[in-house]
Amino acid sequence: MREFSSLIGVAALLVSVSSSNAADFKPAVVFDMGGKFDQSFNEGIFNGVEKFKKESGISYREFEVTNETQREQALRKMAQRGSDPIIGVGFAQAPALEIVAKEFPKQRFTLIDMVVDLPNVQSVVFKEHEGSFLVGMMAAMKSETGKVGFVGGMDIPLIRRFACGYEQGAKHANAKVEVIQNMTGNTPAAWNDPGRGSELAKGQFDRGVDVVFAAAGGTGSGVYQAAKDAGKFAIGVDSNQNHLHPGTMLTSMVKRVDVAAYNSFDTAHKGGWTPGIQVLGLAEGGVDYAMDEHNANLVSSKMRSAVDKAKADIIAGKLKVHDYMSDNSCSM
Amino acid sequence: MKASHVSVPAWVTIGVVPVVNIAMALFLSGLIILLIGENPIDAVQLIFIGAFGYDEAIGYTLYYTTNFIFTGLAVAIAFHAMLFNIGGEGQAYIGGLGIGLAILAFDHTLPFWLMLPIMLSAGALFGAAWAFIPAWAQAYRGSHIVITTIMFNFIASALMVYLLVNVLVEPGNMSPETREFLPSGHLPFMHEVFAWFGIAITKSPLNISIFWALICCVLLWFYIWRTRWGYALRTVGHSERAAVYAGIRPQRVIVITMCISGALAGFVGINELAGVQHRLLLNFTAGYGFTGIAVSLMGRNHPLGIVLASLLFGILYQGGAELAFEMPKISREMVVTIQGLVILFSGALAYMSEPWVARAYTFVALGLTQQRAGEA
């Protein structure tokens, strides 16, 4: 047991050394299972912290977890090295971040996509249902067949929140519209299965769908390709994916995780970082639909004005979008 | 040729050959690390320091080892009956479901010492049940066990998602998880056990389930090599027709063996759910069932070999994570590549180096005997 106690001594020494260096700015980020190049959620964070690195010249520590237990391990390791602030990516890191943030009350943590209520934690969450509502409206207005499709990634409540918002938006624009939904799978592999995404999209096209929204991470690329091949329309997700197939991509439901990550580093560096909950919906610019030169001539001015009106109504509180995750059901 | 008279002793095939295999894998990994511009010696050092350098690391290494022992044993027992159980992942998943349900049902009322046997039985029962169906189909209907167990992995994962998303999820929880188990459903962590004796060690996920894993090793060794059933099981593995001739019913042996295999895989849930996560959640099996195949191959399907192979994989998992942490150029995909090379050389190519090692041994042994003969 002597080894153990001497090792503890070494560990304690390491901790004290790192905290004495805490004066320099050492940000860190712990990516989740998808990895930083998942073309979606994690990559959004990656883009945000890379932007900070480019602008400030300050590099950051990073780690990509590969299993459940590594989350707590990685966050603690970052904290022990004196990193501050530390970004935890994704709702699944919440329990681990809560434990570590309590152990290191002097360091600052930012959690994206989930809430942890501690004095040194900043929680950033998004109202995906609001953004999905808008692209749902757009899909229903663009559709000539009166049928629109949704391809989700892994079947979890968060993705059902997208689907539910999308369906409400489509019905809001056209009460008679039919929404056909498919989930890609039940395992995390569903986030990166373009082949299956393509098959699901083709199946929906065969049933008359002519606009499809993919909230499925890397699986989406298969959906978009299928839409392009069949001459139908597709809607991107998370980052602005309009440029992928100009003429096919009707719009994208953007979720600005990059901004959230950038702001965390930037405000911690310059001052103004505050703990607490930030709920980013349409009003805060956290979610939105994307317009650029790639989809300008796909979206008519009538569509835009209708969607913008709904957006203003949602922001003003006149139009309520039901959140699937508030009661785990999509009954309207 | 005198060489044929020198027989190669067991310690060479069991001890030296695996070390040679690992050395070859590390050499190749070293070349790759060199190629991306890092120092391979430093990398290997980081892996070992990361796995054993401080007590938290040792805890993590042994925690991974525990999972690999369970799944490795599960693959090994099936292998002795010439059954290739690829379904460890699904059996572990469903075993975990049993454990989770048992804890959720009883943690309000029962104390820990009553919970423990209930958890163990529930995990074993559910894991065995999940292995029973493919086993029955193999034994009585001739459906190939490799195909059915693979398919049962997918069915298990679909079932778990359905249950966790729709039925078991804690109301108001963002992720599909059940409520947290009450303390009577928690296995003591090793840092807690050490604290009872007044010894302080750093927190890690290592819990007392590692003792159960080691007990399982002994029990399995006894079952396979010291009981009538184990004899029947090995006979079926060597030759089904000979087994029939000897009055053994292979169908029964297949079903029983697979049920034990599934039960062992189900114990992953003891370590993961009752030991660490303290709730039932998705994907807690994290590929341990599949890695168990490599562990069993590398351990030559023997409990002692499996313990050593599990330890090696524990080192690779924990040390590999540390490596990715310390060397930013080494991504997690690189770590998977190194792990893959070790599996390739110790599993798939396990027998490639054996003739060379045997020849080298013969050469040395012959030289020594001749020398001795010369001296005399």
Interface residues (C-beta under 8 A of the other chain):
Chain A: M1 F4 S5 L7 I8 V10 A11 G35 E62 F63 E64 T66 N67 E68 T69 Q70 Q73 A74 K77 F91 A92 A94 M114 M154 D155 I156 P157 L158 N186 T187 P188 M325 N328
Chain B: G53 Y54 D55 E56 Y60 Y63 S157 A158 M160 V161 Y162 V165 V169 P171 M174 S175 P176 I199 A200 I201 T202 P205 E272 V276 Q277 L281 N283 F284 A286 G287 A321 A324 F325 P328 S331 R332 V335 V336
